[in-house]
């Protein structure tokens, strides 16, 4: 059970929820539709790292994250009272995953590539884990670990998209293939339709790079497979990998339908 944070942040009543709205010059809520207006961001070159144990998160999406580590929760609650707005979201490999080789200077189990997230809201309810809502922005690479105790802070470099040498028509063709596969999946599995509805209004489907990330995030692929896509800088190669995952997902969905029909 996660303990309550320092007394400065303890609730007077366990049923009371502390909600920290992250406002300021960069994000402001619009009363009429509650959407977010985001100006051009300048990301810090040092980030507090939030490990992700299930799967990595991709840029251009807004998602909730549960903070399960007590030390990290305490630091976040404290620093969100000040200027903290960005965190590094990094997938953490299982300790027995021999396929991942840690680079020198990178904390054990931590992937070298992650995504910077802007904290929009944080909430803490009694002894329950802290929840944050993050707007995932750009990819970054960990260059050095600045500190590891009590939490991880890392120096990072942001990763530009590459693949401009490929023609616009070629990228468009790949994008159409992804969209067609997504349509097939939605017809076979209602769960995909629900997820698609949640994400459609938050991404630009005309951007091939974003579309590849979105397509990968829709699948039930392993964290390791998704991390491989997150680490792929070249847009064309990233789309090809996303297409592979989507095709596999479609085959599984078709097989599930056949099995269900036989049982009925």
C-alpha positions in Angstrom: 0.0 0.0 0.0 1.3 3.4 -0.9 1.7 5.7 2.1 0.4 9.2 2.2 3.0 11.8 1.1 4.6 14.3 3.5 2.3 16.0 5.9 2.4 19.2 3.9 0.3 17.4 1.3 -1.8 15.1 3.4 -5.5 15.4 3.1 -7.5 16.4 6.1 -9.9 13.5 5.3 -9.0 10.3 3.4 -12.1 10.7 1.2 -10.9 14.2 0.1 -9.2 14.3 -3.3 -6.4 16.7 -4.0 -6.4 17.9 -7.6 -3.6 20.0 -9.0 -4.6 21.9 -12.2 -1.5 22.7 -14.1 -2.1 26.1 -15.6 0.2 28.8 -16.8 1.4 30.6 -19.9 1.5 27.5 -22.0 -1.8 25.7 -21.3 -5.1 27.3 -20.7 -8.6 25.7 -20.5 -11.3 27.1 -22.7 -14.6 27.2 -20.8 -16.8 26.6 -23.8 -15.4 23.2 -24.8 -12.7 22.4 -22.3 -10.2 21.9 -25.0 -6.5 22.8 -24.7 -4.6 25.5 -26.5 -0.9 24.8 -26.6 1.6 27.4 -27.7 5.1 26.5 -29.0 6.9 24.5 -26.4 10.5 24.7 -25.4 11.4 21.5 -23.7 13.9 21.2 -20.8 17.2 19.3 -21.4 16.8 17.6 -18.0 13.7 15.7 -17.1 12.3 13.9 -14.1 11.7 10.3 -15.3 8.4 8.5 -14.9 9.0 4.8 -15.6 6.2 3.0 -17.5 5.9 -0.8 -16.7 3.2 -1.9 -19.2 4.0 -0.2 -22.5 5.6 3.0 -23.8 3.5 6.1 -24.7 3.6 7.8 -28.1 3.7 11.5 -29.0 0.6 13.6 -29.9 -1.7 11.8 -27.4 -3.2 12.7 -24.1 -3.5 9.9 -21.6 -3.7 9.1 -17.8 -0.7 7.6 -16.0 -0.8 6.0 -12.6 2.2 6.8 -10.3 2.7 3.6 -8.3 6.1 4.4 -6.7 5.9 6.2 -3.3 9.1 8.2 -3.7 8.2 9.4 -7.2 4.7 10.3 -6.0 6.1 12.4 -3.1 8.5 14.3 -5.4 5.8 15.0 -8.0 3.3 16.3 -5.4 6.0 18.6 -4.1 7.4 19.8 -7.4 4.0 20.4 -9.0 3.5 23.1 -6.4 6.3 24.9 -8.2 7.5 25.2 -11.8 7.4 21.5 -12.8 5.4 21.0 -16.0 7.3 18.3 -18.0 8.3 14.7 -17.2 10.1 12.0 -19.2 7.9 9.0 -19.9 10.2 6.0 -20.3 9.3 2.3 -20.8 11.0 0.0 -18.2 12.0 -3.5 -19.4 11.5 -6.5 -17.3 14.7 -7.5 -15.5 14.9 -10.9 -17.2 14.5 -9.4 -20.7 17.9 -10.3 -22.1 17.1 -8.9 -25.5 17.6 -5.4 -24.3 21.2 -4.2 -23.7 21.5 -1.3 -21.4 23.8 1.5 -22.7 26.6 2.7 -20.4 25.3 5.2 -17.9 21.6 4.2 -18.4 19.8 3.0 -15.3 19.2 -0.8 -15.4 15.9 -1.8 -17.0 15.2 1.7 -18.4 14.9 2.2 -22.1 17.1 4.8 -23.7 14.3 6.5 -25.8 11.2 7.9 -24.2 8.7 10.7 -24.8 8.4 14.1 -23.0 5.0 14.6 -21.4 3.3 17.8 -20.2 1.4 17.3 -17.0 -2.1 18.8 -17.4 -3.6 17.5 -14.2 -2.6 15.5 -11.1 -4.8 14.0 -8.5 -4.3 12.2 -5.2 -7.1 10.5 -3.3 -6.4 9.2 0.1 -4.0 6.2 0.0 -4.8 5.4 -3.6 -1.9 5.9 -6.1 -1.5 9.3 -7.7 -2.9 9.9 -11.1 -1.6 12.3 -13.7 -2.9 13.3 -17.1 -0.1 13.9 -19.6 -0.1 15.4 -23.0 2.6 13.4 -24.7 4.8 15.6 -26.9 8.1 14.6 -28.6 10.6 11.7 -28.5 13.9 12.1 -26.7 17.0 10.0 -26.1 18.6 9.7 -22.6 22.2 11.1 -22.8 23.1 10.8 -19.1 21.5 10.0 -15.7 21.9 13.1 -13.6 20.6 11.4 -10.4 18.9 8.2 -9.2 18.0 8.9 -5.6 15.3 9.3 -4.6 14.0 9.5 -8.2 15.6 9.4 -11.6 16.5 12.6 -13.4 18.1 12.4 -16.9 19.8 14.7 -19.4 18.1 14.2 -22.7 18.3 15.2 -26.4 15.1 15.5 -28.5 14.8 13.4 -31.6 13.8 15.0 -34.9 11.7 13.0 -37.5 13.6 11.7 -40.5 12.6 10.2 -43.8 12.1 13.3 -45.9 13.9 11.6 -48.7 10.8 9.5 -49.3 8.2 11.0 -51.7 5.0 12.4 -50.3 3.0 10.0 -52.5 4.8 7.0 -51.0 4.1 8.1 -47.5 0.5 8.8 -48.4 0.1 5.3 -49.8 1.5 3.8 -46.5 -0.9 6.0 -44.6 -3.9 4.8 -46.6 -2.9 1.2 -45.9 -2.8 1.9 -42.2 -6.3 3.6 -42.3 -7.8 0.7 -44.3 -6.4 -1.9 -41.8 -7.8 0.1 -38.9 -11.2 0.2 -40.6 -11.1 -3.6 -40.9 -10.2 -4.0 -37.2 -13.0 -1.7 -36.1 -15.5 -3.9 -38.0 -14.2 -7.1 -36.3 -13.7 -5.8 -32.8 -15.9 -3.2 -31.1 -13.1 -2.4 -28.6 -11.1 -0.9 -31.3 -14.0 1.3 -32.3 -14.2 2.7 -28.7 -10.4 3.3 -28.6 -10.5 4.9 -32.1 -13.3 7.3 -31.0 -11.2 8.4 -27.9 -8.1 9.2 -30.0 -9.5 10.4 -33.3 -10.1 14.0 -32.1 -6.6 14.3 -30.6 -4.3 13.3 -33.5 -3.7 14.5 -37.1 -4.4 11.5 -39.4 -2.8 13.4 -42.3 0.6 13.2 -40.6 2.2 9.9 -41.5 4.5 9.8 -38.4 1.7 10.4 -36.0 -0.5 7.9 -37.8 2.1 5.2 -37.4 2.4 5.9 -33.7 -1.4 5.9 -33.3 -1.8 2.6 -35.2 0.9 0.9 -33.1 -0.7 2.2 -29.9 -4.1 0.6 -30.9 -2.6 -2.9 -31.0 -2.1 -5.4 -28.3 1.6 -5.7 -29.1 4.1 -6.2 -26.3 5.8 -3.3 -24.7 9.1 -4.4 -26.3 7.5 -4.3 -29.8 6.0 -0.9 -29.2 9.3 0.4 -27.8 11.0 -0.6 -31.1 8.6 1.6 -33.0 9.1 4.5 -30.6 12.8 4.2 -31.2 12.5 4.2 -35.0 13.4 7.6 -36.3 12.8 7.0 -40.0 9.1 7.6 -40.8 8.8 5.1 -43.6 10.4 2.3 -41.6 8.2 3.2 -38.6 5.1 3.0 -40.8 6.2 -0.4 -42.1 6.6 -1.7 -38.6 3.2 -0.3 -37.6 1.6 -2.0 -40.6 3.2 -5.3 -39.5 1.6 -5.0 -36.1 -1.7 -4.0 -37.5 -1.8 -7.0 -40.0 -0.9 -9.4 -37.1 -3.7 -7.8 -35.0 -6.2 -8.3 -37.9 -5.3 -11.9 -38.3 -5.8 -12.5 -34.6 -9.2 -10.7 -34.7 -10.3 -12.8 -37.7 -9.3 -16.0 -35.9 -11.2 -14.9 -32.8 -14.3 -14.4 -34.9 -14.0 -17.9 -36.5 -13.6 -19.4 -33.0 -16.7 -17.6 -31.7 -18.7 -18.7 -34.7 -17.7 -22.3 -34.2 -18.7 -22.2 -30.5 -22.1 -20.7 -31.3 
